[in-house]
Amino acid sequence: MASAQHKTFALAAHDEGGVLSKFEIERRALGPKDVKIAIKFCGMCHSDLHQIKGEWGNSKYPMVPGHEIVGLVEAVGTEAQKFKVGAKVGVGVFVDSCRACANCRQGDEQYCTGNGILNSAVFTYNHTLPDGTLVQGGYAQTVVVDEAYVLRIPDNLDLAAAAPLLCAGITVWSPFLHFGVRSHHTIGVVGLGGLGHMAVKFAVAMGCDVAVISHSPGKEALAKKLGAHHFIVISDEAAKSAHARTMDYIVDTVSAPHKLQDYLPFLKTGATLCLVGIPTKPYELHAGDVLMQRLKVAGSVIGGIRETQEMLDFCGRHGITSMIETVPAAYANKAMARLEQNDVKFRFVLDIGGTLSASSPELEGA
């Protein structure tokens, strides 16, 4: 008997005001290779905030955000083989791609160029399919996804704390792999937020010498608690001088406007500064700051399915998860307001399975 479409409750924004409210959406019928997931938790990414407020200029409403999805397999299609009912699984930033372009074939689905169009991956939300259907995200009770884009969550990881790994985690893990970070390297991490604290955890677990570079002296104790070996306040000229030309790689996780030239002096000759944050204003950079030491300024976004699974397996072996604050669905608007003020250490995670239903309370501030 063919599977039917089903309705599910979700949290949606309806305009650029960005206010979330309970909303019923329809999920697609379970296809032969699909997995239906009962969502237990969904991380709240800073990009969710940008999108619901229309700050990137491409928002489509009504919008159900959320791309840090974890839950349990509720049903599988007739030809699906990767997962069994009850398995702990996750879904990240995209749910499909062309599968045929060079990038997809080599496992870089996040850079899909299907049909000659950049960014042809189907994102987990705020994406329109050719038939006009809006793809809706993980602030919802269920989701249906092709098994090829579903990840296995190691059994030993706390499910809620694993949710941010699907975006914050892979966003810093992927460039670590691409740029060849190794245990003998000295790694700089700019910013100690949702992405930065994951970069510290990964680099420490890899055996690297890790330095956190920050504007905030008050974050030193937390950086050291996470395992960082050095903490450098960017306004401390003595510390900057002591660490000049000592780093093999720097990952810049900051999304607020800042000066790249402040961090380039830390890099060894030929080393790389990789950007993973997206500030709202363009950077200013003088060519001389780069060419005099043959430095590289690069960028990276999330990661492919294969390397995301590798990252999750690494986390399972090392017991790595994100530092989170779990909140009920009714608190989502307040959480967004706090997120806008960076008032969270380090990631809000919505308790979807325990607090979102037809009978659950309406959202505060809706």
Secondary structure, DSSP 4 states (H G I P E B T S, - for coil): -----EEEEEEEE-STT--EEEEEEEEPP--TTEEEEEEEEEEE-HHHHHHHTTTTS---SSB-----EEEEEEEE-TT--S--TT-EEEE-SEEE--S-SHHHHTT-GGG--GGG-SS-SEESSSEE-TTSPEE--SSBSEEEEEGGG-EEPPTTS-HHHHGGGGTHHHHHHHHHHHTT--TT-EEEEE--SHHHHHHHHHHHHHT-EEEEEES-GGGHHHHHHTT-SEEEETT-HHHHHHTTT-EEEEEE---S---GGGTGGGEEEEEEEEE----SS-----HHHHHTTT-EEEE--S--HHHHHHHHHHHHHHT----EEEEEGGGHHHHHHHHHTT-SSSEEEEEHHHH-STTSPPPTT-
